[in-house]
Amino acid sequence: MGRLADRIRALFGRGAPLLHVAGDVGIGPVVILVHGIASSSVTFENLVPMLEPKHRVISIDILGFGRSPAPVDAEYTLEEHVAALHATIRSLRLREPFVLVGHSMGSLIVSRYVAVHPAGLSRLVLVGPPIYGTPDEIGDRRVRTRVSAYLRAYEFLRGNKDFTLFNAGVLARLLPIKGVFEITEKNWDPFVKSLKNCIERQTVVGDLARVRVPIEVVYGGLDAFIAPGSLAVIEAMRNVSMHRVEGNDHIIRRRLARVVAAAIG
């Protein structure tokens, strides 16, 4: 951790930047919401109203997205995302255990966060986690083939900027929540680097193996970002409970939000 801290200080100066706290509503047990790549706290538009009557709900924009800082020299590694999230949570001075919720790439960020900063957490909730093990380490040939295809697709998106920006714009206009998916010139660098360094080079399985609190995994049966069979490795973990929501895609629509709210408790 010493060398990691030195690298973080070298990049961010005295310490990691504070992220934008987009929402802090309600009174009760604390729930912290962390969105994924190419998005912002609007990800949780349908979830927050379900939690607010019984919880203090804190929504945070991750590094490089929403209204959070986007350091020009950042590589958007998992360590950098976690360092910024940790600095922000510490700044909140929470006095009681909290539930941490991550959606999409946010699931990978919060999994690493809990693995290295376990104090204060009561429950971990992963929503639509894009879990892709290293193909060489996947025993099932069919799953290995599917995961390899996803990774090749992500590499193509990173290497073809005009194609990606155009199609992202088309998709964004079709989605039910404004701003829930945005890839633009402004966030292109955070998007490309986060995709490569957090999603394609992920460590989520090893991180979750270190987590001791209950883990709830909620995902849509139509989620196109989950490779079929890829969740089996975490489903087998002793402290993991799985919740599949039929008819839902990657977006936290109301049906999925109700299941997430129930998993939070």
N, C-alpha and C positions, 0 to 999 in steps of 0.2 A: 504493500500500500504506500510505502514511502516514495518509491520511484513514480508511482502513479500520481501522488500528490504533487511531486515536483513538476511533472508534465502539465498538470492542470494549472499550477501557478504560472508556469512558463507561458502558457497559452492565454490565460485569463487575467494575468497580473497577480494580485493578492489572493484571488479566489474565484470560484465559478460565479457567473452572473446570476442575479435573481430573475426568475421567469415571471411572466405576466400572470397575475391571479385574476382570471377573467370573471369569476363569480365566487361569492362567499355568502351563502344564504341559509336560513334556517337555524334552529337550535336543537341540540341533542348530540348523540354520538357522531363523531366526525367521519366523513367519507371524502376522500380525495380522488378526483377524476383526472385521468391522464389520457389524452387523445393520441392518435397515430399520425403517420406520415401524410403530408400533403393535406392537412386538415387543421382544425382548431377546436376550441372548446364547444363550438356549435354542435359537435359530434353528439353531445349529451342533451340536446334540446328536449328530447322526449323523456329522458330519464330524470333530470333534475326535479321537475314538478312532482314526480312520484316519491322522491326521497325527502324533499324539503319539509313536509309536515312532521317528520320524526327525526330528522338528522340535520346536522350542520354540513352543508355540501360545498366543497371547495373545488372549483374547476381551474385547471392550470394549462396554459399554452406551453408546449414543449419548445426547446431551443430551436430557433430558426423559423418557427411557424407562428401563425396567429399574430399577436402583438408582442411576442417575446423577442429578446435580442437575437441578432444573427451575426455573431463575430466574424469578421472578414477572414481570419486565419483558422477558423474552426474546421476540423475534419469530420465533425458530427459522428464521432465514434460513440459506442454505447457508454463508454466511460465518461465522455463529455456530457452526454444527455443526463446520465445519472448524477454527475457532480452538480449540475445546475438544478436538477430536481431536489437533491439533498439540501443544497444551500437554501432553496426556497421553502422547503418544509421546515427546516430549522428556524427560518425567519418568522414562521407562524407561531412559534413557541407553544405548541400544543402540549397540554398537560394530561391528556388521557389517550389510551390506545385508539388507533384509527384504522379504518378499512381503506385499502388502496385498490383502485380500479384502473385497469389499463385496457384500452381498445386498440386492436390491430397492432401496429408497431409499439404503441404504448404498453401493450402486454409484455413485450420484450424488455422495455425500459424498466417497468415496475418489477419484473421478475429479477433482474440484476440488482435493482435497488434493494429489494428485500433480502437478497442473498448476502449483500455486503453491509446493509444497515437494518438488521432485524429488529432493533429495539423500537418499541412503541406500536408495532403492528398487531392487529387482532385477526385480520383476515385478508386474503389476497383474491381478487376477482379478475379473471382474464376474459375479455370479450373478443371473440373472433381472432384468436391468436394465430398469426401466420407462421406456423412451426415447420421449418424445413431443416432436417438434419443434414449433415454432410453425406452426399450420395454414397461415398465409400463405406460409411458406417451403417447404412440401412440394409438390413438383411433381406427384407421382402423385395423381390425383384420388381414387382408391379409398383410398389410405393417408391422405390428408388427411381424408376423411370418417370413417374409423375413429378417427383420433386425436382429431378434434373430438368424437366421441361419448364417448370416454373422459374428456376434459376436462369435458364437461357433466355426466357422472356424478359426477366428483369434486366439482364445484361443488354438486351436489345433496346429496351426503353431508355436506359442510361446513354446508350451510344447513338441514339437517333432523336435529337432534341426537337426538331421541327415536327416530326411525326407525333412525338409524345405530347407536346404542347397543344397541337391541333386536336388530337383525339381526347385529351383531358378536358379541353374546353367544350367539346361536344357533349361528353359524358356529364360534365358539371351542370349543364343546362337541363338535363333530364332527371336529375336527382331531386328528391322531395325536400331536402334541407339545404337552403342556400349556403354556400361556402363550406359544405361538409367535405368536398373534395376539390382542391385547387392546386394545379401545377402551373406556375406562371414564371415569367422572367425573374420576378422578384425572389421567389423561393426555389428557383431551379438548383442552385448550388446546395442548399440544405437538403433538397429532395434527393439529388443524385448521390451525395455523400452518405446520407442516412440510409438510403436503399442499399448501397454497397456495404457499408460498415456495420450496419445494425441488422438488416434483414438477411442479406446474402451471407454474411459472416457471423451469424447469430450463435449464441451460447445458451439458449433458453433452457434446454433440457438439463444441462449441468447446473444452471442457476436454480431451477425448480427443485432439483434433488437436495439442495441445501436449505430449502425453506421448511420451517417446522410448524407454521400456522396452517389452518385449513385453507385449501385452494379450491375456488369454484371456477369452473370453465364453462362459459356460455357461448354458444355459436349457432349460427343459422344453418339449416339443412341445405340452403341454396347458396351458401357463402363461396363465391368463386375464388377467394384468396386462400382457401384451405384445401391443400392437396388431399384427395381421398386416401385415407389410411394414415395420414401423417400425425394424427392426434393419438394414435394407439400407444405410443411410447410414454406419454404423460398420463394417459387414462389408467395405466397400470400402477401408477404411484399411489402409495397408501393413503396420503392425505388429500387426494384429488377427487372432487365430485364433478361429473360431467352433466351438462344440461343442453340438449339439442332442441332447437326451436324450429319446427317444420315450417316451411313456407317463407322463411326470412333469409335475406341475403346478408351482405357485410355491414349494412347500415343498421344503426340502433333504432329500428322502427318501434312503434308502441308495443307490439307483441313481444319483441325481444326485450324491450325496456322493462316490462312487467316481470319477466323471468330474472333479469339482472337485479331488479329491486328486491325480489324475494330472496335471491342468493346473498345479497348484502345483509338482509335481516332487519 
